[in-house]
Structures are given as C-alpha cells and as structure tokens.
C-alpha cells in the first residue's frame, strides 16, 4: 500500500486528510479517496461477483489541464495507456493510466 499512497500523494498531488498504518484518505475536492489493504480484517472484501463491474476513477479538470496533466504524468514516469484524446460523442477530452494497484484512472474535461 505504500507505493499507492506515494502515488496519490506525490504524483496526483492529493492532500492527505488521514494517514494511519492501514488507512489513508486523500482530499479530492469535496470528496475523500480512501485506501486500505485488501482483505483487511476490519472490512471483508468478499469474492468478486460474476459479471461485476470494475472501478474506474475519473477526475474532471478544466479543458487545458488534460494536456498539462499528461505532460506531468510523463515527466514523472507514469505509463500512459491512452494520451489526450477527444471523444466527440461524449464531449470529452480524456486520458487514461493506471495507479500502482492497477486501478484505471481517467482525467477528463468536458467541452
């Protein structure tokens, strides 16, 4: 979990709200993004249900920020799955990458 904690703190630059041994919460606007170990005894993750959905974290930014975020990610050595791309049917400019736990992350702007 240390690598993922460092990723959200240092790469994504989210301020830490709570930082405990098995729990870290980051302030993202008016929301919290909380990480904890899988299989932690205080919470049961359970088995993945057949056909269940995966989680994609999507962070909305102003339109010029998509390209700026891409440049920062590349400069920090983060592998980008798909660089800045316009999706006219969604009216989005978007980019995709993964965190150290292999969670899919999208940074997008609406236009």
Beta strands, then each sheet from edge to edge (+ up, - down):
strand 1: 15-20
strand 2: 23-28
strand 3: 31-35
strand 4: 56-60
strand 5: 80-87
strand 6: 92-98
strand 7: 104-110
sheet 1: 1+ 2- 3+
sheet 2: 4+ 7+ 6- 5+
end
